[in-house]
Each structure stands twice: as structure tokens, then as C-alpha cells.
């Protein structure tokens, strides 16, 4: 029979991973962009409509 695995180091590694995950959540770039969405989305829509209208007029 084989000996049971030693998991004492596993708990320390798990804690390090959770600490790293907490740092990654604090530096999330998406969270910094979300407040600008009410401005960016309408502007992008307006640019897209202008470009589509320009293409339609130039083809006519």
C-alpha cells in the first residue's frame, strides 16, 4: 500500500492563490471602464449610424 499524500503544503498554496485572486479583483480593468459606459455607448452608436448613412448615400 502507498502512504497517504501530505497536504500540509496544499493549504498554504491555497491561501496564496486566494490572496492573489483578491489582488486581481482589485485591479480589474473592466470596473474602471463601466462608469464611462453611459457616455461611450451612445457615442459609438452615433458614429456607427453616421457611417452606415454615409455608405448608403454614397451607394445611391
C-alpha positions in Angstrom: 0.0 0.0 0.0 1.1 3.6 -0.6 1.3 6.3 2.1 -1.4 9.0 2.1 -0.3 12.2 0.5 0.9 15.1 2.6 -1.5 18.0 2.1 0.1 20.4 4.7 1.7 22.5 1.9 -1.5 22.4 -0.1 -3.3 24.6 2.4 -0.5 27.3 2.3 -0.6 27.2 -1.5 -4.4 27.6 -1.5 -4.2 30.6 0.8 -1.6 32.2 -1.5 -3.9 31.6 -4.5 -6.8 33.3 -2.7 -4.6 36.2 -1.8 -3.6 36.6 -5.4 -7.2 36.4 -6.6 -8.1 39.2 -4.2 -5.4 41.4 -5.7 -6.6 40.5 -9.2 -10.1 41.6 -8.3 -9.0 44.9 -7.0 -7.1 45.7 -10.3 -9.9 44.7 -12.7 -9.8 47.0 -15.7 -13.4 46.3 -16.6 -14.5 48.0 -13.3 -12.7 51.2 -14.3 -14.5 51.3 -17.7 -18.1 50.6 -16.5 -18.8 54.1 -15.2 -18.0 55.5 -18.7 -20.5 53.3 -20.5 -23.4 55.8 -20.4 -21.2 58.2 -22.5 -19.3 55.7 -24.7 -22.2 53.6 -25.9 -24.3 56.4 -27.3 -21.3 58.0 -29.0 -20.3 54.6 -30.5 -23.9 54.2 -31.7 -23.9 57.7 -33.2 -20.7 57.1 -35.1 -22.0 53.8 -36.4 -25.2 55.3 -37.6 -23.3 58.1 -39.3 -21.0 55.6 -41.1 -23.9 53.5 -42.2 -25.8 56.5 -43.5 -22.7 57.7 -45.3 -22.3 54.4 -47.0 -26.0 54.3 -48.0 -25.8 57.8 -49.5 -22.6 57.2 -51.4 -24.1 54.0 -52.9 -27.3 55.7 -54.0 
